[in-house]
Amino acid sequence: MSFTPDFDLLAISAFQPDGLMTACAEFTPTVARPRTGAITPRPTIPEVDLDAEQRRAFEQGFAQGERAGLEVGREKATSYLATLADAVEAACAVRAEIRHQAHEEVTLLAVAIAERTIRRTLALDRPLFVARLQTLLAELDDPTTVTLRLHPLDLAYIEQHESEWRPRLARIAHLNLEESQEVQQGDICVETPTVSVDARIATLLTAIGDRLTEAVAETIAEATP
């Protein structure tokens, strides 16, 4: 069973209040206007060149490593140069010391050779020994009383030939000749009331050697940088 209304929509509208019809007639739909003003854009993510970043990181690391390596190398080089300078200074000091010792040894050797040569010469050339004795006695400031200490062989020769050399020393009033085992052949020791003269060959050559050693040391010191 179906129901069919016996009225239509136009008939129903006749029963609506006038105000509602007026309101419906006056209603006009509106569209919202867009807001005006600055629009903040969306942040964009920049594109990254990975190859360029890798190259940059590699170059930066290489540069830092190179600087660190140069610094380490510079420190090592400085230390090496300081060590080398100390070694050179030590070598120069050792060289100077070796030269000084060598000159001392050479001087001592020369003195020893000279002493041996002189003693042999005086032992063979007896007049030369007498001439040395006369020269030494002639240089005395107080020749009134003189005592000579000689080696037994020299004393025996002097006494045998006293007539040959004694007149040349007439200014010596009192001359005493004594034998001494403390002196070697060729040596002469003289004593007066005011002075004692050590004219032994070794004493004279030692004095000469000391002067030579001092002169050599001064020369080396001046030549050493």
FIPA-455281 format. One record per residue (C-alpha): residue number from 1; x, y, z. Coordinates in Angstrom, 3 decimals. Layout:
N
- resi_c1_c2_c3
- NUM_X_Y_Z
...
end
This chain:
225
- resi_c1_c2_c3
- 1_0.000_0.000_0.000
- 2_1.515_3.300_-0.951
- 3_0.887_6.797_0.371
- 4_0.632_9.681_-2.029
- 5_0.397_13.203_-0.571
- 6_-2.380_15.314_-2.005
- 7_-0.501_18.593_-1.682
- 8_2.483_20.118_-3.436
- 9_5.407_22.246_-2.407
- 10_3.927_25.454_-3.759
- 11_0.926_25.015_-1.576
- 12_3.054_24.491_1.467
- 13_5.070_27.642_0.782
- 14_1.859_29.664_0.991
- 15_1.642_28.798_4.633
- 16_5.263_30.018_5.466
- 17_5.671_33.267_7.374
- 18_6.490_36.342_5.360
- 19_9.627_36.968_7.371
- 20_11.133_33.644_6.481
- 21_10.502_34.176_2.812
- 22_12.047_37.608_3.033
- 23_15.079_36.254_4.807
- 24_15.506_33.577_2.256
- 25_15.121_36.093_-0.542
- 26_17.692_38.438_0.947
- 27_20.354_35.789_1.765
- 28_23.336_35.970_-0.568
- 29_26.313_33.662_-0.036
- 30_29.744_35.318_0.228
- 31_33.249_33.995_-0.557
- 32_36.009_34.593_2.007
- 33_38.671_36.949_0.721
- 34_42.273_35.840_0.936
- 35_44.363_37.349_3.729
- 36_46.744_40.046_2.670
- 37_50.320_40.454_3.964
- 38_53.754_38.732_3.768
- 39_53.669_35.029_3.262
- 40_56.539_33.105_4.866
- 41_57.908_30.646_2.324
- 42_58.681_27.126_3.311
- 43_62.299_26.494_4.252
- 44_64.150_24.719_1.523
- 45_66.887_22.155_2.129
- 46_69.998_23.084_0.141
- 47_71.482_20.487_-2.044
- 48_74.848_19.144_-0.782
- 49_77.667_18.187_-3.141
- 50_79.105_15.172_-1.352
- 51_82.111_14.914_-3.655
- 52_83.037_18.547_-3.028
- 53_82.652_18.056_0.742
- 54_84.865_15.001_0.635
- 55_87.504_16.865_-1.350
- 56_87.344_19.795_1.051
- 57_87.639_17.521_4.099
- 58_90.569_15.681_2.495
- 59_92.371_18.906_1.601
- 60_91.790_20.307_5.096
- 61_93.069_17.137_6.748
- 62_96.063_17.028_4.403
- 63_96.918_20.657_5.176
- 64_96.663_20.056_8.929
- 65_98.804_16.940_8.657
- 66_101.349_18.782_6.548
- 67_101.600_21.605_9.114
- 68_101.940_19.108_11.948
- 69_104.610_17.209_10.015
- 70_106.526_20.388_9.271
- 71_106.399_21.391_12.923
- 72_107.672_17.992_14.057
- 73_110.365_18.096_11.386
- 74_111.364_21.607_12.445
- 75_111.678_20.522_16.086
- 76_113.739_17.495_15.118
- 77_115.942_19.591_12.859
- 78_116.474_22.134_15.647
- 79_117.380_19.383_18.097
- 80_119.709_17.792_15.537
- 81_121.451_21.093_14.842
- 82_121.876_21.745_18.559
- 83_123.358_18.274_19.025
- 84_125.606_18.799_16.028
- 85_126.771_22.165_17.379
- 86_127.579_20.577_20.748
- 87_129.466_17.789_18.988
- 88_131.466_20.280_16.922
- 89_132.278_22.329_20.029
- 90_133.341_19.189_21.892
- 91_135.424_18.077_18.918
- 92_137.145_21.461_18.790
- 93_137.863_21.275_22.511
- 94_139.202_17.729_22.160
- 95_141.243_18.759_19.152
- 96_142.746_21.681_21.060
- 97_143.480_19.405_24.008
- 98_145.076_16.811_21.744
- 99_147.177_19.468_20.081
- 100_148.176_20.861_23.463
- 101_149.114_17.415_24.765
- 102_150.925_16.621_21.546
- 103_152.950_19.820_21.791
- 104_153.726_19.059_25.428
- 105_154.891_15.564_24.529
- 106_156.943_16.899_21.637
- 107_158.483_19.515_23.933
- 108_159.324_16.902_26.563
- 109_160.806_14.662_23.901
- 110_162.858_17.538_22.525
- 111_164.094_18.385_26.015
- 112_165.046_14.757_26.669
- 113_166.913_14.535_23.354
- 114_168.661_17.843_23.989
- 115_169.701_16.779_27.487
- 116_171.149_13.505_26.243
- 117_172.973_15.241_23.415
- 118_174.425_17.927_25.673
- 119_175.609_15.430_28.273
- 120_177.279_13.290_25.650
- 121_178.919_16.335_24.097
- 122_180.255_17.590_27.452
- 123_181.494_14.103_28.345
- 124_183.433_13.834_25.086
- 125_184.518_17.449_24.765
- 126_186.091_18.190_28.137
- 127_187.400_21.652_27.189
- 128_183.822_22.588_26.427
- 129_182.852_21.670_29.994
- 130_185.701_23.820_31.332
- 131_184.579_26.743_29.170
- 132_181.037_26.385_30.540
- 133_182.398_26.402_34.094
- 134_184.490_29.520_33.460
- 135_181.518_31.368_31.926
- 136_179.306_30.521_34.891
- 137_181.889_31.629_37.483
- 138_182.625_34.848_35.606
- 139_178.965_35.916_35.903
- 140_178.896_35.720_39.708
- 141_178.284_39.026_41.522
- 142_180.066_37.942_44.711
- 143_183.061_35.803_43.725
- 144_185.020_36.126_46.971
- 145_184.106_32.667_48.268
- 146_182.740_30.046_45.838
- 147_181.901_26.382_46.355
- 148_181.563_24.085_43.318
- 149_179.714_20.783_43.537
- 150_180.551_18.502_40.610
- 151_180.182_14.935_39.467
- 152_183.213_12.791_40.456
- 153_184.396_12.435_36.841
- 154_184.095_16.165_36.231
- 155_185.815_16.971_39.512
- 156_188.740_14.701_38.660
- 157_189.193_16.402_35.283
- 158_188.959_19.903_36.790
- 159_191.565_19.119_39.423
- 160_193.921_17.623_36.835
- 161_193.711_20.727_34.613
- 162_193.319_23.390_37.282
- 163_196.478_25.118_36.140
- 164_194.899_25.715_32.750
- 165_191.683_27.406_33.844
- 166_192.303_28.676_37.384
- 167_194.425_31.740_36.404
- 168_191.481_33.037_34.364
- 169_189.393_33.248_37.555
- 170_191.852_35.199_39.679
- 171_189.105_37.360_41.127
- 172_187.761_34.350_43.068
- 173_189.636_34.502_46.379
- 174_188.485_31.190_47.792
- 175_187.360_28.353_45.518
- 176_186.215_25.098_47.086
- 177_185.743_22.001_44.908
- 178_183.405_19.327_46.270
- 179_182.329_15.958_44.909
- 180_178.578_15.286_44.803
- 181_176.679_12.135_43.867
- 182_173.481_14.178_43.501
- 183_174.604_15.742_40.238
- 184_175.139_14.022_36.910
- 185_178.129_14.358_34.659
- 186_178.118_17.775_33.029
- 187_176.116_19.404_35.842
- 188_177.391_22.301_37.945
- 189_176.078_23.609_41.257
- 190_177.519_26.838_42.618
- 191_177.142_28.367_46.058
- 192_178.328_31.706_47.403
- 193_177.554_33.483_50.673
- 194_174.711_35.352_48.915
- 195_173.422_33.131_46.110
- 196_173.008_29.538_44.974
- 197_173.091_28.676_41.271
- 198_171.534_25.451_39.990
- 199_173.271_25.031_36.645
- 200_172.290_21.425_36.124
- 201_171.471_20.605_32.515
- 202_168.063_19.122_33.367
- 203_167.068_22.253_35.301
- 204_168.006_24.567_32.438
- 205_166.240_22.464_29.794
- 206_163.120_22.106_31.963
- 207_162.861_25.880_32.218
- 208_163.228_26.172_28.446
- 209_160.587_23.434_27.929
- 210_158.116_25.178_30.243
- 211_158.479_28.411_28.311
- 212_157.964_26.598_25.027
- 213_154.859_24.850_26.384
- 214_153.372_28.147_27.546
- 215_154.078_29.784_24.194
- 216_152.471_26.873_22.326
- 217_149.408_26.957_24.620
- 218_148.943_30.671_23.964
- 219_149.263_30.111_20.212
- 220_146.657_27.320_20.283
- 221_144.268_29.420_22.386
- 222_144.512_32.301_19.904
- 223_143.984_29.971_16.922
- 224_141.014_28.112_18.459
- 225_137.659_29.669_17.447
end
